């Protein structure tokens, strides 16, 4: 089990480096990608914070499974893009957190 406080700190550091300010001057594709990355990080962080006695690595891996599930259920390319972006973000976040511990 990874130390809870360390993982929260690592997620916050990852977020600081990855969160993109959403501005109207971004091209639409970049805007969508950035908003989905921001959403995935926020969703994962909230889930970890809501489960203080769980193993953060397990929680992130559970979120990955959910994202894969919804990717496979997605009815169109736009929806698949959302969940593929979430999967990529969660995998990067997990690697960042584990490498830093």
C-alpha positions as CSV (number, residue, x, y, z in Angstrom):
1,X,0.0,0.0,0.0
2,X,1.3,3.4,-0.9
3,X,1.3,6.2,1.7
4,X,-2.0,8.0,1.2
5,X,-0.6,11.5,1.8
6,X,2.3,10.9,-0.6
7,X,0.0,9.8,-3.3
8,X,-2.3,12.8,-2.8
9,X,0.8,15.1,-3.0
10,X,2.0,13.3,-6.2
11,X,-1.4,13.6,-7.9
12,X,-1.5,17.3,-7.0
13,X,2.0,17.7,-8.4
14,X,1.0,15.8,-11.6
15,X,-2.0,18.0,-11.9
16,X,0.0,21.2,-11.6
17,X,2.2,20.1,-14.5
18,X,-0.6,18.8,-16.7
19,X,-3.7,21.0,-16.2
20,X,-4.1,23.3,-19.1
21,X,-5.9,26.6,-18.6
22,X,-9.0,26.5,-20.8
23,X,-9.2,29.6,-22.9
24,X,-11.3,30.5,-25.9
25,X,-8.3,31.1,-28.1
26,X,-7.3,27.4,-28.0
27,X,-8.1,25.5,-31.2
28,X,-11.2,23.3,-30.6
29,X,-9.3,20.0,-30.7
30,X,-6.8,21.2,-28.1
31,X,-9.6,22.7,-26.0
32,X,-11.5,19.4,-26.0
33,X,-8.3,17.4,-25.2
34,X,-7.3,19.7,-22.4
35,X,-10.8,19.7,-20.9
36,X,-10.9,15.9,-20.8
37,X,-7.4,15.7,-19.3
38,X,-8.5,18.2,-16.6
39,X,-11.7,16.2,-16.0
40,X,-9.9,12.9,-15.7
41,X,-7.4,14.3,-13.2
42,X,-10.1,16.0,-11.1
43,X,-12.3,12.8,-11.2
44,X,-9.4,10.6,-10.1
45,X,-8.3,13.0,-7.3
46,X,-11.9,13.3,-6.0
47,X,-12.2,9.5,-5.9
48,X,-8.9,9.0,-4.1
49,X,-9.9,11.8,-1.6
50,X,-13.3,10.1,-1.0
51,X,-11.6,6.8,-0.2
52,X,-9.0,7.7,2.5
53,X,-8.6,4.1,3.7
54,X,-8.1,2.6,0.3
55,X,-4.9,2.1,-1.5
56,X,-4.6,5.0,-4.0
57,X,-2.9,2.8,-6.6
58,X,-5.8,0.4,-6.5
59,X,-8.3,3.3,-6.7
60,X,-6.6,4.7,-9.8
61,X,-6.5,1.2,-11.4
62,X,-10.2,0.8,-10.7
63,X,-10.8,4.1,-12.4
64,X,-8.8,2.8,-15.4
65,X,-11.1,-0.2,-15.6
66,X,-14.1,2.0,-15.5
67,X,-12.7,4.2,-18.3
68,X,-12.0,1.1,-20.4
69,X,-15.5,-0.1,-19.8
70,X,-17.0,3.2,-20.9
71,X,-14.7,3.3,-23.9
72,X,-16.1,0.0,-25.1
73,X,-19.6,1.2,-24.6
74,X,-19.1,4.6,-26.3
75,X,-21.5,4.9,-29.2
76,X,-19.4,7.3,-31.3
77,X,-15.9,8.5,-32.0
78,X,-16.4,11.7,-29.9
79,X,-17.3,9.7,-26.8
80,X,-14.5,7.2,-27.4
81,X,-12.1,10.2,-27.5
82,X,-13.2,11.3,-24.1
83,X,-12.5,8.0,-22.5
84,X,-9.3,7.3,-24.4
85,X,-8.0,10.6,-23.1
86,X,-9.1,9.6,-19.6
87,X,-7.3,6.3,-19.9
88,X,-4.1,7.9,-21.2
89,X,-4.2,10.4,-18.4
90,X,-4.8,7.8,-15.7
91,X,-2.0,5.6,-17.0
92,X,0.4,8.6,-17.1
93,X,-0.7,9.6,-13.6
94,X,-0.2,6.1,-12.2
95,X,3.3,5.9,-13.7
96,X,4.1,9.3,-12.4
97,X,3.0,8.5,-8.9
98,X,4.6,5.1,-8.7
99,X,7.9,6.3,-10.1
100,X,8.0,9.1,-7.5
101,X,7.4,6.8,-4.5
